Amino acid sequence: ASLTVHNPVFWLRLCAMGDLGFSEAFMYGEVACDDLVKVFSIFIANRTCLAALDTPLTRLLRVPSRFAAARLVNSVANARSNISAHYDISNDMFKGFLSRDMTYSCAIFPDLDGDLALSPKLASDDAKSTTGTSTPSTLAERSPDVHELGFAKQDKTLERLSTVGAQPQDRDPLYDAQIRKLQHIIRKADIRPGHRVLEIGSGWGSLSILIASTISETTVDTLTLSTQQAALARERITAAGLGDGKDPLGRVRVHLMDYRNMPPEWKGTFDRVVSVEMVEAVGHEYMQTYWEKIDWALNKDTGVGVIQGITIPEARFDAYLHDTDFIQKWVLFPGGFLPSVSLLVDTLARASHGRLVVESIANIGPHYARTLREWRQRFEASFEDVVVPALMKEHPGVMGGEKGREEIEVFKRKWLYYFCYCEVGFTHRMLGDHIITFTREANVEYGCQIFD
């Protein structure tokens, strides 16, 4: 990997702000890099030495960033604007790199690094199999083909809803992997015919549509704070023949609602709760509140829930809690917070007063490295034809103005940095992605889903 310094301000940013300064310099074009993944891998390999470079001056210069991040705390008043800053950029922009199911979370692949073997551009002598294995994962091995068990009908529905992505006759490995993960969540939750399901964090509706399309007489109430996600999810729900997303009698109902503001009549009425990569938007201050609302909503005797969330390893949690990183500062996830597994389990127990019992915990984080590589490839391939027109349509004053091209390039570098930064974090297990299953004490109906 090589770095080319275009502006000496780079050195000032680097010395003053460390890794955060490096990210800003890259975004603004003050430094160029031909392989960010390799550079980040070098940073991680030398993290002990780099940590020793932290000085009182650099810590002092980070104070404004920490103060700004503190102002983005996910109170009810702030939560919608925090979510909007990322998810309301443009639905069409997200279509430029997501698979046609529009699932924006970690997938589960048959192998962790099969894409590296197929793509010389992504592979390098020292990057192959950096996830630690190229053998099929247990979850993927056991997962049925996405076109079996009645999923072919759903597959065709999702194809009709997408304007970007693989053609119907093609097999898209990312799409297959995302459906595999959604099926896994459904099996872990043991969703059965007639169940009422609460989904906290709608995305663009892929999980709720899959539940209602494949399990008879189920109904799903799904919550989001993103107006753009809500609008597109309702369109997709209508196209799937599951109602219009608003009708109280529809199979899937999308609510533009904070999870803390659920109506009183919902108390104890849900057989299942699912929440996929929404917990990162909860915030440290509200983690116990999040579990309290899940406990409140679930059936008091036979309720079961599954959450999937990005996590920080225990050893790094305290340092992370008192610092501000690139993801938090640069609009991608304002107000975002990555919990540790122990924080999730402890707050679950306290918030439910022991009424919710952890059934299983599994880490699919290594699969996120490949998911992010898939997204990055698609983002770069569709950038000029899909992403740029979407940005100019949604934000003409900024992206179409006098400095529009400059803003577009900053946007591109920011997202490429984000994809690479996170990919390396998951590759080196500096980040996790845990699926936690929980149920009511003495719920003998749940059975044992250990092999799913």
NUVEXKOL-622395 format. One record per atom (N, C-alpha, C): residue in three letters; x, y, z. Coordinates in steps of 0.2 Angstrom, whole numbers, plus 5000, padded with zeros to 4 digits. Atoms other than C-alpha are relative to their C-alpha. Example, Ala and Ser with C-alpha at 12.3 -4.5 7.8 and 13.67 -1.06 7.14 Angstrom:
% residues 2
ALA500449945000ALA506249785039ALA500450065000SER499649944999SER506849955036SER499650055003
***
This chain:
% residues 452
ALA500449945000ALA500050005000ALA500450065000SER499649935001SER500650184996SER499550055002LEU500349934999LEU500150355003LEU500350054997THR499849955004THR500250504993THR499750075004VAL500349944996VAL500150675003VAL500050064995HIS500249945004HIS499350814993HIS500050065003ASN500149934996ASN499250945006ASN500449995007PRO499750014994PRO500450965021PRO499650015006VAL500550004994VAL498950995032VAL499949935003PHE500150074997PHE498850805033PHE500449995006TRP499550014994TRP500350805045TRP499750035006LEU500349974994LEU499550925056LEU499449965003ARG500650044997ARG497850825057ARG500349945003LEU499750074997LEU498850665060LEU500350015007CYS499749994993CYS499850735074CYS499550025005ALA500449974995ALA498450825082ALA499449955002MET500650044999MET497050695080MET500149934999GLY499950085001GLY497850525076GLY499649974995ASP500450045005ASP496650405067ASP499550044998LEU500549955002LEU495250535067LEU500350054995GLY499749965004GLY496450655059GLY500149974993PHE499850045006PHE496950525046PHE499350004996SER500650015004SER495150495041SER499750074997GLU500249935003GLU494750685039GLU500550024994ALA499549995006ALA496350705028ALA499849964994PHE500250045006PHE495750565017PHE499450024997MET500649975003MET494050635015MET500150064996TYR499949935004TYR494650805010TYR500549994995GLY499650015005GLY495850734998GLY500750025001GLU499349984998GLU497450795008GLU500549944999VAL499550065001VAL498150615007VAL499649954996ALA500350065004ALA497750474994ALA500349945002CYS499750064998CYS497950294997CYS499749954995ASP500250055005ASP497950144984ASP499749945003ASP500250064997ASP497450014997ASP499850025008LEU500249984993LEU496550075013LEU500049945005VAL500150064996VAL496249895019VAL500749985003LYS499350014997LYS498149865020LYS500250055005VAL499849954996VAL498450025028VAL499749995007PHE500450014994PHE497149995042PHE500349935003SER499850064997SER497849815044SER500750015003ILE499349984997ILE499649895047ILE499950045007PHE500249964994PHE498850015060PHE499849955005ILE500250054995ILE498049865069ILE500649965002ALA499550044998ALA499649765069ALA500550045004ASN499649954997ASN500549915076ASN499750045006ARG500549954996ARG499149975088ARG500450015007THR499749994993THR500249955104THR500550064999CYS499649945001CYS501550075097CYS499650064998LEU500449945001LEU500250195090LEU499750035006ALA500449984994ALA499350195107ALA500550045004ALA499549974996ALA501050255114ALA500150074998LEU500049935003LEU500950415103LEU499550045003ASP500549964997ASP499450475112ASP500350045005THR499749954995THR499950635121THR499450045003PRO500549964998PRO499050755132PRO499750054995LEU500349955005LEU498950875117LEU499549974996THR500550045005THR498050745106THR499449995004ARG500650014996ARG496850705120ARG499650075001LEU500349934999LEU496550895123LEU499650024993LEU500249985007LEU496250915104LEU499349964998ARG500650045002ARG494950775104ARG499450025005VAL500649984995VAL493850865118VAL499450034996PRO500549975004PRO492850965105PRO499649944997SER500350055003SER492450805096SER499549965005ARG500450044995ARG491850715112ARG499450045002PHE500549964998PHE490850865117PHE499450004994ALA500550005005ALA489950875100ALA499749935000ALA500350065000ALA489650685101ALA499549995006ALA500550004994ALA488850705118ALA499450044999ARG500649965002ARG487650835111ARG499549954995LEU500450045005LEU487050695099LEU499649945004VAL500350054996VAL486350585113VAL499349984998ASN500650025003ASN484850485108ASN499450005004SER500649984996SER483550565118SER499449994995VAL500650005005VAL481750555110VAL500050064996ALA500049945004ALA481950735104ALA500649994995ASN499450005005ASN483650695095ASN500049944996ALA500050065004ALA483350515089ALA499850004993ARG500250005007ARG482450555073ARG500550034996SER499649965004SER483650685067SER500749965000ASN499450045000ASN485150565072ASN499949944994ILE500150055005ILE484350425062ILE500050034993SER500149975007SER483850535047SER500750024997ALA499449985003ALA485650595045ALA500449954996HIS499750055004HIS486150425039HIS499549974995TYR500450045004TYR484650335033TYR499550044995ASP500449965005ASP483750475024ASP500450044995ILE499549975005ILE485250515013ILE499650004993SER500350025006SER484350434998SER499949934999ASN500150075001ASN483450274995ASN500349974994ASP499750025006ASP484150264978ASP500749995001MET499350004999MET485850294984MET500249935003PHE499950074997PHE485750134995PHE499949954996LYS500150065005LYS485050034981LYS500649994996GLY499450005004GLY486650074972GLY500549955003PHE499550054997PHE487649954984PHE499749945004LEU500350054997LEU486349844993LEU499849954995SER500350065004SER485749674986SER499250024999ARG500749985002ARG483949684979ARG499549995006ASP500550004994ASP483149634996ASP500150065004MET499949944996MET483849795003MET500149995008THR499850024993THR484549715019THR500650045001TYR499549964999TYR485749835027TYR500349985007SER499750034994SER486649725040SER500449944998CYS499550065001CYS487849575041CYS499649944997ALA500350065003ALA487449435030ALA500449935002ILE499750064998ILE487949245032ILE500149974994PHE499850035006PHE488949175018PHE500249925001PRO499850064999PRO489348995014PRO500849995002ASP499349994997ASP491249045017ASP500150075001LEU499849934997LEU492049195024LEU500450044994ASP499549965004ASP493249245010ASP500049974992GLY500150035006GLY492549154994GLY500150064994ASP500049955005ASP492449324985ASP500850024999LEU499349985002LEU494349354987LEU500349954995ALA499750055005ALA494749194977ALA499750024993LEU500349995007LEU493549254963LEU500250074998SER499949945002SER494149434963SER500850025001PRO499349984999PRO496049474960PRO500050075002LYS500049934998LYS495649654963LYS500050015008LEU500150004993LEU495149614981LEU500549965003ALA499550044997ALA496449484984ALA500750025000SER499349995000SER498249504988SER500449955004ASP499650054997ASP499649394994ASP499950005008ASP500050004993ASP499449455012ASP499350015002ALA500749994998ALA497549475012ALA499649945000LYS500550065001LYS496849305007LYS499949975007SER500250044994SER495949215021SER500150045006THR499849974994THR496249355033THR499450005005THR500550014995THR494549315041THR500249935004GLY499850064996GLY495449155048GLY499849934997THR500250065003THR494649025037THR499650014994SER500450005006SER493948985020SER499549945000THR500450065000THR492948835025THR499350025002PRO500749984999PRO491048835025PRO499850015008SER500249994993SER490248905041SER499549955002THR500550054997THR489148795052THR499350034998LEU500649975001LEU487648915050LEU499850004992ALA500150005007ALA487848925031ALA499949934997GLU500150075002GLU488048745029GLU499349975001ARG500650034998ARG486448705038ARG499450044997SER500649965003SER485448845029SER499749974994PRO500350025006PRO484248785016PRO500150054994ASP500049955006ASP484348854998ASP499550055000VAL500549944999VAL483549024997VAL499449994995HIS500550015004HIS482448954983HIS499549945002GLU500450064997GLU481748804994GLU499550035005LEU500549994995LEU480348805006LEU499650064999GLY500449955002GLY479348924997GLY500350074999PHE499749945000PHE480549064996PHE500150034993ALA500049975007ALA480549074977ALA499550054998LYS500549955001LYS478949174977LYS500250075003GLN499749944997GLN479749294989GLN500650034996ASP499549985004ASP481249304978ASP499850044994LYS500349975006LYS480249354963LYS499750075002THR500349934998THR479349494973THR500650055001LEU499449964999LEU481049564979LEU500350024994GLU499749985007GLU481649564961GLU499650064997ARG500449945003ARG480249674956ARG500150065003LEU500049944996LEU480549794969LEU500650044999SER499349975000SER482349834965SER500150034993THR499849975007THR482949954951THR500849994999VAL499250015001VAL484849904954VAL500149935003GLY499850064997GLY485649734957GLY500049954994ALA500050065005ALA485749564949ALA499449994996GLN500650015004GLN484549514935GLN499749935003PRO500450064997PRO483249374940PRO500449944998GLN499750065002GLN484249244930GLN500749995004ASP499350014997ASP485849274940ASP499949985007ARG500050014993ARG486249214957ARG500550055003ASP499649954996ASP486849354968ASP500249975007PRO499850034994PRO487949284982PRO499850055006LEU500249954994LEU487549444993LEU499349995002TYR500850014998TYR485649424991TYR499949935003ASP500150074997ASP485749234995ASP500350005007ALA499750004993ALA486849275010ALA499550045005GLN500449964996GLN485649405016GLN499349965002ILE500650044999ILE484149295014ILE500149945005ARG499850054996ARG485049155023ARG500150035008LYS500049974993LYS485349275038LYS499350015003LEU500749994997LEU483549325039LEU499649945002GLN500350074998GLN483049145039GLN500249985006HIS499750024994HIS484249115053HIS499650045006ILE500349964995ILE483449255063ILE499349985001ILE500750034999ILE481649185060ILE500049945003ARG500050064997ARG482149015065ARG500250015007LYS499849994993LYS483049075081LYS499450035004ALA500649974997ALA481449175085ALA499549955001ASP500550065000ASP480449015082ASP499350044998ILE500749975002ILE479049125073ILE499649954997ARG500550055002ARG477549015071ARG499450044996PRO500649985003PRO475949035061PRO499550045005GLY500549964995GLY474749165069GLY500450055005HIS499649954995HIS476149255079HIS499950074998ARG499949935001ARG476149435081ARG500750025002VAL499349994999VAL477849505079VAL500150085000LEU499849935000LEU478649675084LEU500750004997GLU499349985002GLU480149735074GLU500250075002ILE499849934998ILE481149875081ILE500650014995GLY499649995006GLY482049945066GLY499849974994SER500350035006SER481249925050SER500549984994GLY499650005007GLY482649945037GLY499550024995TRP500549995006TRP481749945020TRP499549945000GLY500550044999GLY480649805026GLY500149924998SER499950075002SER481549645021SER499849955004LEU500250054995LEU481349545037LEU499350005001SER500750004999SER479549595040SER499649974994ILE500350035006ILE479049555022ILE500249924999LEU499950075000LEU479949385023LEU499649965005ILE500450034995ILE479049345039ILE499349994998ALA500750005002ALA477349385033ALA499949964993SER500150045006SER477649305016SER500149935000THR499850074999THR478249135022THR499749975006ILE500350034994ILE477349105039ILE499350035000SER500749985001SER475449105037SER499750035007GLU500449964995GLU474349225047GLU500450035005THR499649954996THR475849315055THR499850074998THR500149925001THR475649505057THR500750035003VAL499449974997VAL477149615060VAL499950085000ASP500049934999ASP477149795067ASP500850025001THR499349985001THR478849875062THR500150075001LEU499949934998LEU479550035069LEU500650034997THR499449975003THR480750155061THR499950085001LEU500049924999LEU481250345063LEU500250034993SER499849975006SER481750365045SER499450004995THR500649985004THR480450445034THR500149964993GLN499950035006GLN481250375018GLN500049935000GLN500050075000GLN481450205024GLN499249985001ALA500750014999ALA479650205030ALA499650004993ALA500349995006ALA479050265013ALA500149944995LEU499950055004LEU479950135003LEU499849935002ALA500350064997ALA479549995015ALA499349994998ARG500750005001ARG477750035013ARG499849984992GLU500050025007GLU477950024994GLU500149934999ARG499850075001ARG478749854995ARG499549955003ILE500550044997ILE477449785007ILE499450004995THR500650005004THR476049844995THR500249954994ALA499950045006ALA476949764980ALA500049925002ALA500050074998ALA477149594990ALA499349985002GLY500750024999GLY475249594993GLY499949995007LEU500150014993LEU475349615012LEU499750065003GLY500349944997GLY474349775014GLY500450064997ASP499649945003ASP474949955011ASP500550035005GLY499549984995GLY476049965027GLY499750055005LYS500349964995LYS474750075036LYS499449975002ASP500650024998ASP473149985036ASP500049955006PRO500050044993PRO472749915054PRO499949934998LEU500250075002LEU472149755045LEU500549974996GLY499550025005GLY473649735034GLY500549955004ARG499550054996ARG474949595038ARG500650035002VAL499449964998VAL476349715039VAL499950075001ARG500249934999ARG476149885047ARG500650045002VAL499449964998VAL477550015047VAL499850065004HIS500149944995HIS477550145061HIS500650055000LEU499549954999LEU478550305061LEU500050025007MET500150004993MET478850285079MET500649985004ASP499550024995ASP480150285093ASP499849945004TYR500150064996TYR480250125102TYR499750025007ARG500249974994ARG479950225118ARG499350035000ASN500749975001ASN478250285112ASN499549954998MET500550055002MET477350125109MET499450015003PRO500749984997PRO475450145112PRO499949955006PRO500250044994PRO474850075129PRO499749934999GLU500450065002GLU473749945121GLU500549954997TRP499550055003TRP475349855114TRP500349965006LYS499750044994LYS475849795132LYS499949935000GLY500150075000GLY476149615132GLY499749964994THR500450025006THR475349585115THR500449964995PHE499650025005PHE476849525105PHE500349935002ASP499750074998ASP477349335104ASP500750014998ARG499350005002ARG479049385096ARG500250074999VAL499649945001VAL480249535096VAL500649994996VAL499450005004VAL481549555082VAL500350074999SER499749935000SER482849695081SER500749994997VAL499450015003VAL484249685068VAL500450064999GLU499649945000GLU485649805070GLU499750075001MET500349944998MET484649935078MET500350025007VAL499849994993VAL485349925095VAL500650055000GLU499549955001GLU486850025089GLU499850075000ALA500349935000ALA485650175088ALA499750025007VAL500349984993VAL485050165106VAL500450055004GLY499649964996GLY486450245115GLY500149975007HIS499850024994HIS487350205131HIS499550015005GLU500449984994GLU486150305142GLU499349974999TYR500750035001TYR484550215135TYR500049924999MET500050075001MET485150035134MET499549965004GLN500550034996GLN484149985149GLN499350014998THR500749985002THR482650075143THR499849964994TYR500250055006TYR482749975126TYR499849935003TRP500250064997TRP482649815136TRP499450005004GLU500750004996GLU481249875147GLU499450004995LYS500550005005LYS480249915132LYS499849934997ILE500150075003ILE480549745124ILE499649955005ASP500450044995ASP480049665141ASP499350025001TRP500649974999TRP478549775142TRP499549974994ALA500450025006ALA477949725124ALA499949934999LEU500050075001LEU478249535125LEU499549975004ASN500550054996ASN476949405130ASN500449985006LYS499750014994LYS477249385148LYS500249935002ASP499950074998ASP477249195148ASP500549964994THR499750045006THR477849135130THR500450044995GLY499749955004GLY478749285123GLY500749984998VAL499350025002VAL480449255113VAL500250064996GLY499749955004GLY481549385106GLY500749994997VAL499350015003VAL483149395094VAL500250074998ILE499749945003ILE484249545092ILE500749994997GLN499350015003GLN485749565081GLN500350075001GLY499749934999GLY486949705085GLY500850004999ILE499349995001ILE488749765081ILE500350015008THR499750004993THR489849745097THR500750025000ILE499349994999ILE491449805104ILE500349955005PRO499750044995PRO492649685113PRO500150035007GLU500049984993GLU492649695132GLU500750045001ALA499349974998ALA494549745133ALA500050074997ARG499949935003ARG494249905122ARG499450045002PHE500649964999PHE492549955129PHE500150065003ASP500049944996ASP493050075142ASP500450064996ALA499749955004ALA494250165130ALA499550034994TYR500449985005TYR492950175116TYR499450045003LEU500549964996LEU491650245129LEU500250075001HIS499849934998HIS492650395132HIS500450034994ASP499749975006ASP493250435114ASP499550014995THR500549995006THR492450485097THR500449974994ASP499750035005ASP492850385082ASP499750034993PHE500249975007PHE492650425063PHE499249984999ILE500750025002ILE490950335062ILE499550055004GLN500449964996GLN490250435077GLN500050074997LYS500049935001LYS490850605071LYS499750024993TRP500149985007TRP490650605052TRP499349974997VAL500750005003VAL488750595050VAL499749934999LEU500350075002LEU488650405046LEU499549985005PHE500450024995PHE487950365063PHE500050055006PRO500049954994PRO487750525074PRO499649975006GLY500350034994GLY487350465092GLY500149935000GLY499950075000GLY487850295088GLY500549975005PHE499650024995PHE488550185101PHE500049925000LEU499950075001LEU489250005100LEU500149975007PRO499950034994PRO488949905116PRO500449945000SER499650074999SER489949755123SER499449955001VAL500450064998VAL489149585125VAL499750005007SER500250004993SER489149595143SER499650065002LEU500449954999LEU488349765143LEU499349984998LEU500650025002LEU486949695133LEU499649955004VAL500350054996VAL486649545144VAL499950035007ASP500149974994ASP486849645160ASP499450045000THR500649955000THR485549775155THR499449964998LEU500650045001LEU484349645148LEU499849975007ALA500250034994ALA484349555165ALA499750055005ARG500349954996ARG484149715175ARG499450034998ALA500649975003ALA482849795164ALA499449955001SER500650055000SER481749635164SER499949975007HIS500150034993HIS482049595183HIS500149934999GLY500050075001GLY482549425177GLY499549964996ARG500550035004ARG481049395167ARG500249974993LEU499750025007LEU482049375151LEU500649965001VAL499550054999VAL483249235150VAL500449994994VAL499750015006VAL484649225138VAL500049934998GLU500150075003GLU484449075127GLU500749984996SER499350025004SER486049085115SER500350074998ILE499649955003ILE487349205109ILE500549984995ALA499650035005ALA488249185093ALA500350074996ASN499649945003ASN489549305084ASN500049984992ILE499950015007ILE489349315065ILE500450064997GLY499649945002GLY490549465064GLY500549994995PRO499550015005PRO491849385053PRO499650004993HIS500449995007HIS490449375039HIS499950074998TYR500149935002TYR490349565040TYR500650024996ALA499549985004ALA492049585032ALA499849994993ARG500250015007ARG491449505016ARG499450044998THR500649965002THR489749595017THR500250074998LEU499849945001LEU490649755018LEU500450014993ARG499650005006ARG491849705003ARG499550004994GLU500550005005GLU490249664993GLU499750074999TRP500349935000TRP489449834997TRP500550054997ARG499549955002ARG491149924993ARG500049994992GLN500050025007GLN491249834976GLN499450044996ARG500649985003ARG489449884971ARG500050085000PHE500049924999PHE489650064978PHE500450034994GLU499549975005GLU491150094967GLU499749994993ALA500350025007ALA490350004951ALA499550044998SER500649965002SER488750104952SER500150075002PHE499949944997PHE489450264959PHE499750064995GLU500149955005GLU489350374943GLU499249994997ASP500650015003ASP487750294936ASP499450005005VAL500550004995VAL486750274952VAL500050045006VAL499949964994VAL487450354967VAL500050074999VAL500049935001VAL487850524960VAL499350034998PRO500749985002PRO486150544951PRO499550005006ALA500450004994ALA485350494967ALA500150065005LEU499949944995LEU486250624978LEU499850064997MET500249935003MET485950764965MET499350015000LYS500749995000LYS484150724965LYS499750025007GLU500249994993GLU483950714984GLU500350075003HIS499749954997HIS485150854988HIS500350054995PRO499849965006PRO485250974973PRO500450065002GLY499649944998GLY485851124983GLY500749995002VAL499350024998VAL487351034989VAL500449974995MET499650045005MET487850904976MET499950034993GLY500049985007GLY487251004961GLY500250085000GLY499849934999GLY487951174967GLY500750014996GLU499349985003GLU489551264962GLU500549965002LYS499550044998LYS490551154972LYS499849925001GLY500450065000GLY489451004969GLY500549944999ARG499650065002ARG490750884961ARG500549995006GLU499650014994GLU491950924976GLU499749975006GLU500450044995GLU490550874988GLU499949934999ILE500150075002ILE490250714979ILE500649965001GLU499450044999GLU492050664979GLU500149995008VAL499950004993VAL492150704998VAL499549945003PHE500550054998PHE490550595000PHE500349934998LYS499750065002LYS491350454990LYS500649985004ARG499450024996ARG492950455000ARG499849985007LYS500350024993LYS491950455016LYS499849935000TRP500450065000TRP490950305011TRP500549944999LEU499550055001LEU492450205005LEU500449995006TYR499650014993TYR493450245021TYR499549965005TYR500550044995TYR491850185031TYR500049924998PHE500050075002PHE491850025021PHE500649965002CYS499450034998CYS493649985023CYS500250005007TYR499849994992TYR493850045041TYR499649945003CYS500450054997CYS492449925046CYS500249934998GLU499850065003GLU492949785035GLU500649975004VAL499450024996VAL494649775044VAL499949995007GLY500250014993GLY493849795061GLY499749935001PHE500350074999PHE492849635058PHE500549954998THR499550055002THR494249545049THR500449985006HIS499650014995HIS495349565064HIS499749995007ARG500450014994ARG493949535077ARG500150065005MET500049944996MET494149715083MET499350025001LEU500749994999LEU492249715081LEU499649944999GLY500450065001GLY490949585083GLY499350024998ASP500750005002ASP489149555077ASP499649955003HIS500350064996HIS488149455090HIS499350004999ILE500750025000ILE486449375088ILE499949975007ILE500250024993ILE485649365106ILE499349974999THR500750025000THR484149255108THR499849995007PHE500250004993PHE483149265124PHE499249985000THR500750024999THR481449205131THR499850015007ARG500349994993ARG480349205146ARG500249945004GLU499950064995GLU480849095161GLU499449955000ALA500550055000ALA479948935161ALA499549994993ASN500450005007ASN479348955142ASN500249934997VAL499950075003VAL479348765138VAL499849994993GLU500250015007GLU478548795121GLU500650024996TYR499549975005TYR480148875114TYR500449944997GLY499650065002GLY481048705113GLY500850025000CYS499349985000CYS482948715109CYS500350004993GLN499849995007GLN483648795093GLN500850005000ILE499350004999ILE485448755097ILE500450004993PHE499650015006PHE485948705079PHE499850054994ASP500249955005ASP485148855070ASP500450065000
***
